Amino acid sequence: MATLVWDYSREYESERKDILDAVETVFSSGRLVLGPSVSSFEAEFAAYHGVAHCVGVDNGTNALRLALQALGVGRGDEVVTVSNTAAPTVLAIDAVGATPVFVDVDPATYLMDVGQVASVITPRTKVLLPVHLYGQCVDMDPLVELARRHGLLVLEDCAQAHGARHGGRVAGSMGHAAAFSFYPTKVLGAYGDGGATITNDPEVDANLRRHRYYGMEKTYYVVETPGHNCRLDEVQAEILRRKLTRLDDYVAARQAVAARYAEALADTDLVLPAIAPGNTHSYYVHVVRHPRRDDILERLKAHDIHLNISYPWPVHTMSGFAHLGCAEGSLPVTERVAGEIFSLPMYPSLPQDEQERVVDALKQVLSTL
């Protein structure tokens, strides 16, 4: 049987009754769009993060895009972020007409190197957009202070950081707003697409709600500002409500998988995940590093083990962003890391014997390099 980086089937088997009950709850409610499940999930997700407002949307990309719009970002503005991220981070910036400005990443954690941010701030900079990558948080205290000094806004990309913490504060609670994805692979994943943006600012909340619903606010037929159709599905919201009560359990299970990897692979020359000071890692993915990454992945296929790379191509090197003019070599750490990192299987229901099979095969392959 093939081993993959992620498999939801075992989770569904154990949670099937609850998931199907969530579907039945919505279908029996008489409300299929923006009904009680969405509003209840929004209140519960906001409470989990200790913030005042949550707006559910249809996916994580639109959670970022609407957040940028709600914060007043548009054409001519610059948003500081990283290239070692999933493309939607940058697609959202591009979608609102703003320009992404990249800084390099820390060579140990692969997160935004906050020490580089001040050097790229210009009069056009509007937002600092840290990406809490792989399940752990960027060093937020100096970033938030830098934003305060320059009068900038902070938007947290939390698509990969549900339940992660920094200094005891949950990811998404430290900036002016935060965007989440509920794509099925996520630490808190739906059974389809979904996303949300959270904030403590009532004006941002009102802007988000208007933008996700055509730009309408008081009357259905009256568009007050041009908006979008980006509503969180009622069925997905009800499923997410049920799963939110288990989020901390999911994180704990992922941490247990990571601990087993750390113990089993400690005597190899793999670079294992580094946890930044003050961080609690939620392990959306378990990223390791080796200079002969491509050889390792190819040889693991002979063991029917198929792994992923997050991410093999930094965003600034993609042809779709050639117009940004970022030369190859401009982000040396990002580019070097992209050629060496890969992800081991990581999900809460990963059986221990299957994890041991991956470890044994990986050790065997490493011994032949």
N, C-alpha and C positions, 0 to 999 in steps of 0.2 A: 504494500500500500504506500502510495506517495506521501511524503511529508511536505507540507506547505507552511509558509510563514504564518498564515491565519486560516482558521476554519471555524465557522459559526455553528456547525451542525450539532456538536456536543452541547453547546450552550442551549440551543433551541430544544434539544431533547430534554434537558433538565428543567427548562422554563416554559415548555410548550403550553401547559395548562394556563399559565398566567398570560402569556402572549395572546393566545386565542381568546381568552376572556376579555382582554383589552379590545380586541377587534369587535367582539360581540357587544361590548359596552357602547362603543361608538355607533355601530350599526343599529342598535336599539334605541339610541338617544334621540333620533330625529334631527340631529345637527351634525352635518358632515363637513362643514367649512367654518373655521374660526368659532368653534363651539366651546363647551365647557372643558373639554380635555386640553385644548390649547391654552385657555386662560388659566386653568389650574396648574398645568406644567410650568407656564411662565412664572407664576407666583412661587412655586416650589423650587424652581431652578434659581430664581433670584435669591430666595431665602438661603439656599445651600451656600451661595457665594457671599451672603451678607450684604447684598446690594438692594436698591429699591425697585429696580425695574428690569424686566426681561421681555424681549420681543422675539417671538418665534418666527423663523423664515424657512424657505424651502431648501436651502443648502448653505454650506459654510462659505462658499464664494460670495454669495449674496449677503451673508451676514457681515462680511468685511466690506463689501461694496456699499451697502446701505449705511453701515457705521461711518464710513468715510464721508458719505453725503450728509449724514445727520450731523457730523462734526463740522460741516461747512467746507470740506475739501473739494477743490475743483480745478479747472484748467489754469495752468500757471503756477500751481502750488507744487511743492516738493515733499515727498514722504521718505524718511530715512528708514531703511530696513536691511535685510540680508538677502544674499543670493542663494544660500544654502537653505532652501525651503521648497515646499511644493509650489508649483507655478501659480495656483490661485491667489496666493498672497500678492503677487505682482500683477496678475491679471485684474484684480480688484482695483488696484491703484490706477492702472492704465484705463480701466473702464470709466472712471470718474474724470478723466482728462488730466490727472496729475502725473508727475514724473517721479519714478522710484530712484532713490539715491542709495547706493549700496555701501555698507562697511563690511569688513572681513569678520571672520568668526574666531572664537577662542580655539586654539589647537587641541585642547583637552576635552572640552564639552561640545564643541561644534556650534555653540550658541553665539549670538551677537557679541562682538567685542565692544563693550560699552565704552571703553577708553578711546575708541576711534570716532565716536559719534560727534563730539564737539567740533572736530576738524572739518566736517562736511556740512555743518549748519550754515545756511545762507539766509538773506532776507526773504527768500521764497519758501523756506521750510515752514511747514504747517503742522506736521504730525511726525512723531517718532513711533515706529511700528515694530516692537520687538516680537519675535516669533519664539514661543515657548516650545522648542522642538524636541521631538522624540519622547516627551513626557516629563521634561523638567524646565524650570523657569530661568529666564534671563535674570541677571543681577539688577533688580528693579530699583533699589534705593538710589544709586547714583544716577540712573537714567531719569527717574521721576524728578530728582533735584535739578538735573540739567534742563529738563523741560520747563520746570518752574522758573529758572533763571532767565530762560530765553522766551518765555511766554508761549510755549508750545503745548500741544495736546499729545497724550499718550494713548494709543490704541493697541491693546494686547491681542495678538493672534494666538488663540488657545485651542486651535483645531486639534492639536495633539496632546493637550495637557489637562484634560478633565481630571480633577481630583489631585493634581500636583500642587505642591505648596512651596513657598519661599518665605523663610523666616516665620513660619506658622500661618502665613496668609495664603489663602487659596488662589490659584491662578485665575486671573480675570477680575480680581477685586482691587488691583493696585493702580490701574490707569483711569482715564476718563471714560473709557468704554472697552469692551472686550468682545471678540467674535469667536463663536464655537461652530464646529461641524459635528453632525451626528451620523456621518457616513457609517455604514455597518461595521467597518473595521475598528472604529474608534473605541477608546476606553469606555465611553458612554455612546453606544451605537444604536441607531434605529434599525428597522427592518425595511430600509429604503433610504431615501435622502432626507436630510433635515439640517437645520442650523438655528442659531439664536445669537442675539447681541444683548449684552447686559450693560447697565449704566446706573449711576446714582443721580444723573442729571435729568430732571423732568423735561427739559426742553429737547434734549437729545432723544429721550423716549418718545415724545410726541412726534418728532421728525421721523423717527424710525417707523412708527405706526402708520404715518401718512405715506411714506415712501413704499412700504410693502403692500399698500392697498390702493394702487393707481394714483396716489396723490390726493385721495379723498379723505375727508375727516368727518364732517358733520352730516353730509347728505350723500348718499350713494352716487347720485348722478352728477355731482359737482366736483370736478378736479380743481383743487386749490393750488397745487404745484405739481408739475409732471412727475409721476411716480412709476411704480412697477407692479407686477403681480407676483409677489414673493411670499406667499403665505405658507406657514408650516401646516402640513396635513394633519387633520384631526386624529386619524388612526395612529400615525407615527407619534403624535404628542401623547396619546394615551399609553402607548408602549413605553415611551421614554419616561413617563411618570412612574410606571412600575419599576423600570430599570434604575431610575435615579435613587430609589430606596436601597439599591444594592451596589451603588457606585463605589463606596468605600471597600466593600468586599471584593469587587473586581480589582481594585488597586492593590489590595493586600495579596490577592492571588497572583497578580502579575509580579509583585515584589518577591514572592516566594519562588516563582520561576526564575527570576533574575538572580536570586541568591544561590540557587542550584547551579546556574551557569557559572557564577563567580567562583564557586568552590571547585567545580569540575574542570574549569579551564584555566585555573590560576597558574598551572605549571607549563602553559603553552606560551608561544610568542605572539598570540593575539593581543591587541590592545582592547581591553574591556571597557565598558562605559564608566566614565568618571562623573561622580556626582559633585556638583559645585557646592561650596560651603553654604549651609542654611537651607539647602533644597531637600524636598521629599519627592523622589522620582516616582512617577506613575507608570512608567515603562509602556508607553503606547507601542513603541518598537524597541527591540534590543539590538543596538547598533554596535558592531565590533569593527576592528580595523586591521588590515594586513597589507603589506606592499604587493603581495602576489594574490590579491583578491580574485582576479579573473580566473586564475588557475584553480583556486580553491573551489569556486562556484562550479566550474566545469567538471571537476573531478567528483564533486558531491552528487552530480546528476547520475553518476554510475551507481550510487546508493539509493537512487530514487528520492533524493532530497533536493528540493527546488527552492532557492532562497531569492530574496529581493534586495535591491539597492535603493536606499533612500538618502541621497539622490545621486544618480550617476552623472547628471548634467546640471551644473549650476545654472540658474535662470539667466544670468547675464551672458552665458555662452550660447543660448538658444537662438536659432535664426529668427524666431518670432519677436525677439527683443533686440535685434541688431540695430534698430533705430536709436537705441539708448547710447550707442557709441562706447560701450565698455570693452576695452581691449583685453584680449587674452593675457593673463598675467597680472591684471589689475587687482585681483583678489587672490593672492598666492596661497593662503591657507585653505580657503574654500576650494580652490581648484585642486590642490594636492589631496585633500581629504576625499573629494569626490571620486578619485581614482583608487581609493583603498577601502572604503567603508562598505559593509553589507549587514543585513539584518538576519538574526537567528529567529526561529519560530517563537512567537510570543502571543499568548492569549490565555485568559484565566483557566480555561478547561483543557489546556494542553496536558495530556497524560504524562506522568513521570517516566514511564517506560519509553514513550516516544521521544521525549526530551533526551533520555539517556542514549537512544539510538543515534540521534543527531550528534551528540557529544562524542560518542565512540567513533562515528564515521569522520567527524571533523578532525579528531586527534589522529586518526589513521592517515588522512589526507595531509595534514601538517607534517607528519613524520616523513613523508615522501618528497617534500619540497627541497 
